[in-house]
């Protein structure tokens, strides 16, 4: 699992764009409909879902990530 650090609170859609999994924010809705995304072990399909310190995002073949924020 890879730890990714951010300076401020981000959404799931912003995270997908940051990691280069999608090219634009508009692609987030499509990606979340077509791919199983787990947030802390539970299915998540809301692109606006805020990611908090310690959240674990499992994108299957795209990787597993732990969210961290600078203090």
Secondary structure, 3 states (H helix, E strand, C coil): CEEEEECCCEEHHHHHHHCCCCCCCCHHHHHHHHCCCEECCEECCCCCCEECCCCEEECHHHCEEEEEECC
